[in-house]
Amino acid sequence: MTQRQPAAVLIVLTDGDGNLAHYVDLLREEGLRVLATARPYEVMAELARRPDAALLIRHAALRDSAVDFLLKARALMDRPFVVLTAALSTDLGAATPFIDVALREPYLYSALRDALGCRDLPQLHAAQPAPRTDAVAPEPSAPSGGHHNWQRVVDYARGLSLAESDREKLLELALEMFGDMADARAGALWLALAPEKNIELMQTEGVEESLLARAPGSGAVFAALHNGRSALADTTLVPLEPCRSSAEVVLVPLSIPTDEQRTLHGLILLAEPRSGTFPSSILTELDALASHLVACLRNSHRFDELNNMAVVDPLTGLFNRRYFDRQFAVELKRAERHGRHLTLVLMDVDKFKTINDLNGYATGDGVIRAVADVIRRGFRDVDVVTRWGGDEFAILLPDARKPRLQKAGVQEISDPVQRVRTLVERTHFAKLLPRLRGKVTVSAGVAVYPEDGEDRDTLFAAVNLALQRAKRCSPSMVVRAREELPEQQGTGNEDE
């Protein structure tokens, strides 16, 4: 290998690989200044500050197209020198012309030193004069084709990272930052919530309704999503020639990979430039920030999945007891603060042990899923419907008073608990579960704050007692706390 003069600074893009981290430490011990990061946008920012640096990339750390990244990086370098490490099975393909040295993993430290020209590092750094303390720091170097403010990209990217645990806040902040970067008065952001879904409007600021309506199905948007790069367009949203230097609309595509090897698509539209038109030179910065936004959205998606794993019951898809406990405390404080009512319901599948014994646990799980679906559909969107555990469901109805006591044989439609009990009773579960033997019904106990209790413990004591009384009566029964019932003999509704 031909020996080359080593660069004063080495910028490393890594994914945290332990072997490369060890080699980086060895290079530092030998006197080379090494700046390592896992964020591509930070690589661009450092190259803008230090255009004389060399670049070492681990292929596995590249989130987007290797060719796009290498083109942007080499444009920022005075004397481009790029070393790329990759597994033997990795096809470098179109990226090969933009790589000076390719190292196949695993490789020896001596091979990396030779590739970087590091045989005489101590002498090289000893011979370098000390920097002047009165020197003025030079302006970041810009690639040909226009000035790029990479520091601004880095600052915005850091702001997005801080918001990635809250997707709604992240999207709101992203639209604001992209608009500020392009100096746009108006903007909109679309995002697909699932791989098989169309993009939906999530955020908008000042964009005309006619433009919002045309954008998702327009040719310019399709071309931008297909090419994966920001593009200029006019207000008709017809694709423009690549040679155009300015336009009235900018389209920034987003492609978010998921853990299921699928892609969520999104789009940012910027309009009404304060300077009259958007220059094409802004597209590179927007693409760099979009790459980081994609990473933040992917992290946000993972946050949502982890949160769902913590608070969603995997069998029914309802919220679980942990979520119920948290929301119960919130709703109880809200009812107390505003002087409102809060209804607590415990609902139980009648004779569920018998259903399991007759049909097996697989069919029993099917019954729980089917009943949960009926219960979910029977209550309001604002109600908190949860699987409490086993065959029991707990429901919170904010700002709902205790329904009037009913006369025998009279159904009161305004009572949501009675309505759900009736829905379960009238559902033909055997059509959903062909092997099911026996009828499926539910019983429920109801207690209301503050009449039946002014804190969690007294409310639960009241609702538990009401549920026990319901199960001692006939199946498919709703009993309210303190409700007077006629003398009845037990019918064996409670499971043994």
PyMOL commands that set and color helices and strands:
alter all, ss='L'
color gray80, all
select helices_A, chain A and resi 18-29+40-49+59-61+66-75+93-98+109-116+121-126+150-162+167-182+209-217+219-227+282-311+321-338+352-359+361-378+416-426+429-432+456-472
alter helices_A, ss='H'
color red, helices_A
select strands_A, chain A and resi 9-13+33-37+54-58+82-87+101-105+184-191+200-205+231-233+246-247+249-257+263-273+278-279+342-349+384-389+392-398+442-449+478-480
alter strands_A, ss='S'
color yellow, strands_A
deselect
rebuild
show_as cartoon
